[in-house]
Amino acid sequence: ISIANPEWAAQPRFAHLDALRFRLSLLPLLAHRIDVPTLQLVRPTADLERDKSGRASWDFAPPENAAPSAWKLQLGTIGFDQGLLTLDDAARRAKLKLVVEPLQAAIPYDQIVARQSSDAREQAGKTVGAAAEKAIAGSDAKSARIGQATASTTYQFGWTAEGSYQGSPLTGKGRTGAALALQDTTTPFPLQADVHIGDSHIALVGTLTDPLHLGALDVRLWLSGSSMAKLYPITGITLPDTPPYATEGHLKAELRRSGSHYSYQDFRGRVGGSDLAGNLVFVTGGKRPKLSGDVHSKLLQFADLAPLIGADSNTEKTQRGDATPQPADKLLPVEPFRTDRWKAMDADVNFTGARIVRSAALPIDSPSTHLVLDNGALHLDPLSFGLAGGTVRSNITLDSNQAPMRGVLKLDARHLKLKQLFPTFEPMRTSFGEINGDAALDAQGNSIAALLGSANGELKLLMNDGAISKTLLETAGLNVGNIIIGKLFGDKTVRINCAATNMVARNGLFDMRLFVFDTDDAMIDVTGTVNLASEKLDLDVKPHTKGFRVFSLRSPLYVRGTLKNPNVGVQAGPLLARGAGAIALGVVAAPVAALLALVAPSHGDAGDNTCRTVLQQLRSSGKMMPAGKPAVKK
């Protein structure tokens, strides 16, 4: 039996059978019902083709305006033997050759499940490491419960596949049962597959029931590869760039022509050095497919977040061959966001992390975010995490519907403890100061560098009752005499009564409206700009002595160069005299008023807050206090 292909197809035949054997129930014919309990395909072959315009050889359009037939066809079980299928899909850029052959002997369902579980764990270990192999290891007893298999369910055919998909080489193998029960929705058809597409690995084992209606797919699914982003052309799900990953979970699917429902339940795995687990649902059939669910992590490595913002351009992504080279003289990541994929689907996913690790020098913990992707607009509302005993809460929107992409950031940081912010810096161990800050920025661009380089808005930061290394402060040129003392007697600390900054950004140029340090020994005023578009620094640091000190050399400093290669030096010209006069700050009422809102007493008593006193003096006088300590309560 042969069926021809349409004239436009390259191959002459769509399908061929050496023979077709079936049983026919006679009595139902009296009621115009063709009842075929069993159908056996003998050596089936098929050549499937689809061209670039979308014409497919497997589309059989019925005659238009034809009246419905009075006859009904009911198929029971379809069996098959050795077969061959080829696919040439120009629309999906897929070429495939699949060969099906009978096994020498039937293999019990549980045996294949256990074997596939072991193989998948081994592949995870190769991709991510031993930690991933352990993370996705599930008991064989639990694996055996996947699917609707019974004691009599066996695998009787094996298959192999080779070809290419989306330009990547494809190889695969697996096993199946011998007969599909089309009408009986309780008879399981066992499936097993192990496929490599490029460096992405997909494996599954389980059962399919009710195949006539593409009904219940119930399998254990393993995924691994160099980046989750590479699953997009395979699954149609927009996922971020990540380090190498491996996951395992329970996939249930209800497949319908009008829209399908996939649930990836109780999945767990590793992404780089981080663990992930949770539940996800993917639904098709609406305006756009939608991914929703909850994901959590017990331990999240900070380095694994770098690909999300394009900060790994010269590491993993370079190795994969899909990176945008980071210029050698630039610090801000230039890797563009893949906004072309954001309109392919919507998303509503909650993420929580118990602990995040960067290094001992920057303790971040408890990250959480609510990610919403809606018609090309990405919202992180909120993105929160704990930092140094305090909290950082932000709302971020990236709208790819605008060209260039528009980004909006609102952020507030509260009660960051200096002692915890620099835990590896011994002089900070005695500090009890806090940092509070706010940021509100609006920008345009398709990368972190472009967004910051076009930013407009305001940044405020306030540190109250802190401490800093005396040697570090004076090594910068504030007091040469005490550098010698520090070398002889070790490092000490300098009390910072108040440090405050208010910066305004226009087109990526951050201007220091107010940047001042008040210490027990000096007032330090910083003026100038930081240009994030060019990454150039243009700052002047002007120290002013409080009182008389021997070996005092207090000269203005400059900070030039770039973010990647800053250049710090002493300004040419006469030294500032000790006990210099007031530091002119221009119109400071507006920035001071903005900073007063960030004042938080260190010990619950507003009267003990030195920043409040310093800022109120600035607001009332319009200039910095003269040399000497301000009248604040100690």
Stockholm file with secondary structure:
# STOCKHOLM 1.0

chainA/1-634         ISIANPEWAAQPRFAHLDALRFRLSLLPLLAHRIDVPTLQLVRPTADLERDKSGRASWDFAPPENAAPSAWKLQLGTIGFDQGLLTLDDAARRAKLKLVVEPLQAAIPYDQIVARQSSDAREQAGKTVGAAAEKAIAGSDAKSARIGQATASTTYQFGWTAEGSYQGSPLTGKGRTGAALALQDTTTPFPLQADVHIGDSHIALVGTLTDPLHLGALDVRLWLSGSSMAKLYPITGITLPDTPPYATEGHLKAELRRSGSHYSYQDFRGRVGGSDLAGNLVFVTGGKRPKLSGDVHSKLLQFADLAPLIGADSNTEKTQRGDATPQPADKLLPVEPFRTDRWKAMDADVNFTGARIVRSAALPIDSPSTHLVLDNGALHLDPLSFGLAGGTVRSNITLDSNQAPMRGVLKLDARHLKLKQLFPTFEPMRTSFGEINGDAALDAQGNSIAALLGSANGELKLLMNDGAISKTLLETAGLNVGNIIIGKLFGDKTVRINCAATNMVARNGLFDMRLFVFDTDDAMIDVTGTVNLASEKLDLDVKPHTKGFRVFSLRSPLYVRGTLKNPNVGVQAGPLLARGAGAIALGVVAAPVAALLALVAPSHGDAGDNTCRTVLQQLRSSGKMMPAGKPAVKK
#=GR chainA/1-634 SS CEEECCTTSSSSEEEECSEEEECCBSGGGGGTEEEEEEEEEESCEEEEEECTTCCBTTCCCCCTTCCCCSCEEEEEEEEECSEEEEEEETTTTEEEEEEEEEEEEEEEHHHHHHHHHHHHHHHHHHHTCHHHHHHTCCCHHHHHTSSSCCTTCEEEEEEEEEEEETTEEEEEEEEECSEEESSCTTSCEEEEEEEEETTEEEEEEEEEECGGGTCEEEEEEEEEESCGGGGHHHHCCCCCCCSSEEEEEEEEEECCTTCCEEEEEEEEEEETTEEEEEEEEEECSSSSCEEEEEEEESSEEGGGGGGGGTTTTTTHHHHHTCCCCCCTTCCSCCCCCCGGGGGGCEEEEEEEESEEEEETTEEEEEEEEEEEEETTEEEEEEEEEEETTEEEEEEEEEETTSSSCEEEEEEEEEEEEHHHHSTTCGGGGGCCCEEEEEEEEEEECSSHHHHHHTCEEEEEEEEEEEEEEHHHHIIIIICHHHHHHHHHHCCCEEEEEEEEEEEEEETTEEEEEEEEEEESSEEEEEEEEEETTTTEEEEEEEEEECSCCTTCCCCCEEEEEBSSSEEEEECSSCCCCTTCCCCBCCSCHHHHHHHHTTCCCSSSCGGGCHHHHHHHHHHHHSBCCCSSCCCCCC
#=GC SS_cons         CEEECCTTSSSSEEEECSEEEECCBSGGGGGTEEEEEEEEEESCEEEEEECTTCCBTTCCCCCTTCCCCSCEEEEEEEEECSEEEEEEETTTTEEEEEEEEEEEEEEEHHHHHHHHHHHHHHHHHHHTCHHHHHHTCCCHHHHHTSSSCCTTCEEEEEEEEEEEETTEEEEEEEEECSEEESSCTTSCEEEEEEEEETTEEEEEEEEEECGGGTCEEEEEEEEEESCGGGGHHHHCCCCCCCSSEEEEEEEEEECCTTCCEEEEEEEEEEETTEEEEEEEEEECSSSSCEEEEEEEESSEEGGGGGGGGTTTTTTHHHHHTCCCCCCTTCCSCCCCCCGGGGGGCEEEEEEEESEEEEETTEEEEEEEEEEEEETTEEEEEEEEEEETTEEEEEEEEEETTSSSCEEEEEEEEEEEEHHHHSTTCGGGGGCCCEEEEEEEEEEECSSHHHHHHTCEEEEEEEEEEEEEEHHHHIIIIICHHHHHHHHHHCCCEEEEEEEEEEEEEETTEEEEEEEEEEESSEEEEEEEEEETTTTEEEEEEEEEECSCCTTCCCCCEEEEEBSSSEEEEECSSCCCCTTCCCCBCCSCHHHHHHHHTTCCCSSSCGGGCHHHHHHHHHHHHSBCCCSSCCCCCC
//
